C-alpha cells in the first residue's frame, strides 16, 4: 500500500487545528463550557510551580480563548463533581477524571520501581510510615502536607533529595501514595500546595467504579491504546516519539497501540516532507487551508512541550532557560513563543510585576525575517490583552 506524503506546512496546520488554534476566540465572556472544550481538545494540561507570570496551567486556556475568569478553572479542579483531576501524566498535569484510571499501568503500578528515588524507596524502607500517612489522609478532610504532618504529630524532619525541595518524610510518603493512585488531590491552595484526599472524596459518582476498584479498570492494552488515541487526536499528525511523549509513555507500549489503532482505521501512516521518521494522521484530524492564530504560548503548552516536534513543525529551536545561569541565557528566564498565523515568529521573556502593577516584556526576540511593524503591532495587542487579563495596568519593556 502506498503511503501518502504531506507537506510540512499542511502538517503544521493540522497540528495547530488539533491543538485548538484554528478556532476563533469567543467574542463573548468565556464560560466553563469553553474551558471544557479546550480540555477535550488537548487531553491534559501541564502544571508547573513557577509563578513569574502566571501558574502555567492557566496559560493554555488564555492562548486559545483569550481573557477569562481563572476562578472558573479553579472550580473545575476543586469542586464536586470535578471536571479536572491532578496526576502525573506529562509531568504533573490536570486531566479529565476519565483519564485517571488509564494511568494505572504506566504509572501507578510502578510506584515502587519507576518513580523518583525517594518516593519509590520510602515504601520499601518505611512501610509503617506510608500506611500511617494513608490512614490519616483517608480519615478526614482534604489537607496540605503540613496539616497532615501536624495531625500526625510528626516533627517535620526535612530532606533535600528532591531537586533541593525541602520535603519531609511525610511529604515523600504522600507523594508515593499519590503516584501509586491510593490517594488523590482535591485541588490546590492559593499558595499552590496540593490538598491530598482519599479517592472517595475526589471521584464523581459516575466514575467511582473504575476509580475505587482496580479490577474494574482497563487492561494494559486498553489503557495504552486509549492514551495513544487521546494523544493522536490532540496532535493530528505525529511520530511515534511524539505519541510517546504526550503522556510520557515507554515506546515499547506505544508501538503496539499504534498498530492496533492503525488496524482499526483510526490512524493512517503518512510521511511528512523533511521528517526522518514515519508519522500517523488521525482520521478525524481537521485539515484547514489556513490558520489565523495569535497567541503567546506557555513554555509548558502541549503545542511546544516536545521540543523536537516544535522544531520539526515550525523550524523553531526552543529551550526553556529557567534552570540556565542568568549570564548564559539567550532569550531570558520565562520565555513564551509568539504564534502568529501559522508560524512561531518570536519569543518574549515576560514577568508579571504585581508590585508595580505592570507586565514587563524583559526581552523580545524575533525569528529571522520577522519583527516588522505588523508583527510588532500584533504582539503589542496580545501583550495588552494579557496584561488586562492578569489585572495589570500596562505593558512595559522592549
C-alpha positions in Angstrom: 0.0 0.0 0.0 1.4 3.4 -0.9 1.9 5.9 1.9 0.9 9.4 1.1 3.1 12.4 1.8 2.1 15.6 3.5 3.9 18.9 3.0 5.2 20.2 6.3 3.0 23.4 6.0 0.0 21.1 5.8 1.1 19.1 8.8 1.7 22.3 10.7 -1.9 23.4 10.0 -3.3 20.0 11.0 -1.3 20.2 14.3 -2.5 23.7 15.1 -6.1 22.8 14.4 -5.7 19.6 16.6 -4.5 21.8 19.4 -7.4 24.2 19.1 -5.7 27.1 17.4 -7.8 27.1 14.3 -10.9 28.2 16.1 -11.6 31.9 16.6 -11.6 33.1 20.2 -15.1 33.7 21.7 -16.3 37.3 21.3 -18.4 36.9 24.4 -17.5 36.1 28.0 -15.7 32.7 28.3 -17.7 30.0 30.0 -16.9 26.7 31.7 -18.1 25.0 28.5 -15.4 26.8 26.6 -12.7 25.7 29.1 -14.1 22.1 28.9 -13.7 22.3 25.1 -10.1 23.1 25.5 -9.6 20.2 27.9 -11.3 17.9 25.5 -9.1 19.1 22.7 -5.7 18.9 24.3 -6.4 16.0 26.6 -4.3 17.2 29.5 -2.7 20.4 30.8 0.7 20.5 32.4 1.2 22.1 35.9 4.3 23.9 37.0 5.0 25.9 40.2 6.8 28.8 38.5 4.7 31.9 39.0 6.8 34.7 37.5 3.9 35.4 35.0 1.0 33.1 35.9 0.7 29.5 37.0 1.3 27.6 33.8 -2.0 25.7 33.7 -3.9 28.9 33.3 -2.0 30.0 30.2 -3.1 27.3 27.6 -6.7 28.4 28.1 -5.8 32.1 27.6 -3.8 31.2 24.5 -6.8 29.6 22.9 -9.7 31.6 24.3 -8.3 35.0 25.3 -9.1 36.6 28.7 -11.3 34.5 31.0 -12.1 34.2 34.7 -9.5 31.9 36.2 -11.8 31.0 39.1 -13.8 29.0 36.6 -10.8 26.7 36.0 -10.2 26.5 39.8 -13.8 25.3 40.2 -13.4 22.7 37.6 -10.5 21.3 39.6 -11.6 22.0 43.2 -15.3 21.5 43.3 -17.5 18.4 43.0 -18.3 17.0 40.6 -14.8 17.6 39.4 -14.1 18.1 35.7 -10.4 18.0 36.2 -8.1 16.0 38.5 -4.4 16.1 39.0 -1.9 13.3 38.4 1.5 12.6 36.9 0.9 12.3 33.1 3.1 14.7 31.1 4.8 15.7 34.3 2.2 16.9 36.9 -1.0 17.5 34.9 -4.7 18.3 35.0 -6.8 15.8 33.2 -10.4 14.6 32.9 -11.4 12.1 35.6 -12.0 9.5 33.0 -8.3 9.6 32.1 -7.0 9.0 35.6 -7.7 5.2 35.6 -5.8 4.8 32.4 -2.6 5.7 34.3 -2.6 2.6 36.4 -0.3 0.6 34.2 2.1 3.4 33.0 2.4 4.9 36.5 0.5 3.6 39.5 1.8 0.0 39.3 5.4 1.4 39.0 5.3 3.4 42.2 8.0 1.3 43.8 10.3 0.9 40.8 9.5 3.7 38.3 9.1 6.9 40.3 11.6 9.3 41.8 14.2 7.7 44.0 13.0 8.8 47.4 9.4 8.2 46.5 9.9 4.7 45.4 12.3 3.9 48.3 10.0 5.0 51.1 7.5 2.2 50.5 10.3 -0.3 51.0 12.2 1.4 53.8 9.3 2.9 55.9 6.1 1.0 55.1 4.7 1.7 58.5 5.0 5.4 57.9 3.4 5.1 54.5 0.4 3.2 55.9 0.1 5.7 58.8 0.0 8.6 56.3 -2.5 6.7 54.2 -4.8 6.2 57.2 -4.6 9.8 58.2 -5.4 11.1 54.7 -8.4 8.8 54.3 -9.7 9.6 57.8 -10.5 13.2 57.3 -10.9 16.3 55.1 -8.5 17.2 52.3 -5.3 18.7 53.8 -1.9 20.0 52.8 1.2 18.1 53.7 1.9 20.4 56.7 -1.6 20.0 58.0 -1.3 16.2 57.7 2.1 16.3 59.3 0.7 18.3 62.2 -2.3 16.0 62.7 0.1 13.0 62.8 2.3 14.7 65.3 5.4 14.3 63.2 8.4 16.6 63.8 8.8 17.5 60.1 12.4 16.4 59.6 13.3 17.6 56.2 15.4 16.1 53.3 16.9 17.7 50.3 16.9 14.7 47.9 14.3 16.2 45.6 16.0 18.8 43.4 16.6 20.9 46.5 13.0 20.8 47.7 12.6 20.9 51.4 10.5 17.8 51.8 9.7 15.9 55.0 9.3 12.1 55.2 5.5 12.7 55.5 5.5 14.7 52.2 7.6 11.9 50.5 5.1 9.3 51.7 2.2 11.4 50.4 3.9 11.7 47.0 4.4 7.9 46.9 0.7 7.3 47.7 -0.3 9.9 45.1 1.9 8.3 42.5 0.5 4.8 43.4 -3.0 6.0 42.9 -4.0 5.3 46.5 -4.9 8.9 47.3 -5.6 11.9 45.1 -5.7 15.7 45.2 -8.8 17.8 46.0 -7.1 20.8 44.4 -4.5 23.4 45.4 -4.4 26.2 47.9 -3.7 29.8 47.0 0.0 29.1 47.8 -0.1 26.2 45.3 0.0 23.5 47.9 -1.7 20.3 46.9 -4.6 19.2 49.2 -4.4 15.5 49.5 -7.6 13.5 49.8 -9.0 10.0 49.7 -10.2 8.7 46.3 -13.7 8.7 47.6 -13.6 12.4 48.3 -12.4 13.2 44.7 -14.2 10.8 42.4 -17.5 11.7 40.8 -20.3 9.2 41.3 -20.3 8.1 37.6 -16.5 7.4 37.7 -16.5 5.7 41.1 -16.3 2.0 39.9 -13.0 2.4 37.9 -11.5 4.7 40.5 -12.2 2.7 43.6 -11.9 -0.9 42.2 -8.6 -1.6 40.3 -10.2 -4.8 38.9 -12.7 -2.7 37.0 -10.0 -0.6 35.3 -9.0 -1.1 31.6 -6.4 -3.7 30.8 -2.9 -2.6 30.0 -3.5 -2.9 26.2 -6.8 -1.0 26.5 -5.2 1.7 28.6 -2.2 2.2 26.3 -4.4 2.2 23.3 -6.7 4.9 24.7 -3.8 7.1 25.9 -2.2 6.9 22.4 -5.7 7.7 20.9 -6.0 10.8 23.1 -2.5 11.9 22.1 -3.1 11.3 18.4 -6.3 13.2 18.4 -4.6 16.1 20.3 -1.7 16.3 17.8 -3.5 15.5 14.5 -0.3 14.2 12.9 2.5 12.7 15.0 5.5 10.4 15.0 5.9 7.6 17.4 8.2 9.7 19.6 5.6 12.5 19.7 2.9 10.0 20.7 5.1 8.5 23.4 6.0 11.9 24.8 2.4 13.2 25.2 1.8 11.0 28.3 5.4 10.1 28.8 4.9 6.5 27.8 7.5 3.9 27.0 7.9 3.3 23.3 7.6 -0.5 23.8 4.0 0.1 24.8 3.3 2.8 22.2 4.2 0.8 19.1 1.6 -2.0 19.7 -1.0 0.7 20.5 -0.3 2.5 17.2 -0.6 -0.8 15.4 -4.0 -1.5 17.0 -5.3 2.0 16.1 -3.9 1.6 12.5 -5.7 -1.7 12.1 -8.9 -0.2 13.3 -8.6 2.6 10.7 -8.1 5.4 13.3 -4.6 6.2 12.4 -3.1 6.4 8.8 0.6 6.1 8.3 2.0 9.1 6.4 5.2 10.8 5.5 5.9 14.4 6.2 8.3 16.2 4.0 11.6 16.8 5.8 10.8 14.4 8.7 13.1 11.5 9.0 10.6 9.3 10.9 7.2 7.9 9.8 4.2 9.7 11.2 0.5 8.9 11.7 -2.5 11.0 10.8 -5.6 10.8 12.9 -8.7 10.0 10.8 -10.7 12.9 12.5 -8.0 15.5 12.2 -9.1 18.8 10.7 -7.2 19.9 7.7 -7.7 23.6 7.4 -6.4 25.5 4.4 -5.2 28.3 6.6 -4.8 29.2 10.3 -5.1 32.7 11.6 -3.9 32.3 15.2 -2.4 34.8 17.5 -1.2 33.6 20.9 1.5 33.8 23.5 2.2 30.1 24.3 3.3 28.8 27.7 6.7 27.0 27.8 4.6 24.1 29.2 1.9 24.2 26.5 1.3 20.9 24.7 1.9 22.7 21.4 5.6 23.1 22.2 6.4 20.9 25.2 8.1 18.2 23.0 10.9 20.4 21.7 11.9 18.1 18.7 8.3 18.3 17.5 8.2 22.1 17.7 11.4 22.2 15.7 10.1 19.8 13.1 6.8 21.6 12.7 7.8 25.2 13.0 11.6 25.2 12.4 11.7 26.7 15.9 14.5 25.8 18.2 13.1 26.3 21.7 14.6 25.5 25.1 13.4 26.8 28.4 16.2 28.7 30.3 14.7 28.8 33.8 17.4 26.5 35.0 20.2 28.1 33.0 22.5 30.5 34.9 21.4 34.1 34.1 24.6 35.0 32.3 24.2 32.1 29.9 20.6 32.7 28.9 20.0 33.7 25.3 16.3 34.7 25.3 15.5 35.2 29.0 14.0 33.5 32.1 10.3 32.8 31.4 10.1 32.9 27.6 6.8 32.4 25.7 6.8 31.6 22.0 4.6 34.0 20.0 2.3 32.3 17.5 1.1 34.4 14.7 -0.9 33.0 11.8 0.7 29.5 11.3 4.2 30.3 12.5 6.1 30.8 15.7 7.6 34.2 14.8 9.3 35.2 18.1 9.6 34.8 21.8 9.0 37.1 24.8 10.5 36.9 28.3 7.6 38.0 30.5 7.2 38.9 34.1 4.1 40.0 35.9 5.4 42.7 38.2 2.5 42.7 40.6 4.0 45.2 43.0 4.3 47.8 40.2 1.1 46.6 38.5 2.7 46.2 35.1 3.5 43.4 32.7 7.2 43.5 31.9 8.4 42.4 28.5 12.0 42.0 29.5 13.3 40.7 26.2 11.7 40.2 22.8 13.5 38.1 20.2 12.2 37.7 16.6 12.8 34.8 14.3 14.8 35.6 11.1 12.8 37.7 8.7 10.2 38.6 11.3 9.7 41.5 13.7 8.4 44.1 11.2 5.8 46.7 12.0 2.8 44.3 11.5 4.4 41.6 13.7 5.2 44.2 16.4 1.7 45.6 16.4 0.1 42.1 16.7 2.4 41.3 19.6 1.7 44.6 21.3 -2.1 43.9 21.1 -1.6 40.4 22.5 0.5 41.7 25.4 -2.1 44.4 26.2 -4.8 41.7 26.3 -2.7 39.5 28.6 -1.9 42.4 30.9 -5.6 43.2 31.2 -6.4 39.5 31.9 -3.8 39.5 34.7 -5.1 42.6 36.2 -2.1 44.7 35.3 -2.3 48.3 34.1 0.1 48.4 31.2 2.9 46.7 29.3 6.5 47.9 30.0 9.6 46.8 28.2 11.3 46.1 24.9 
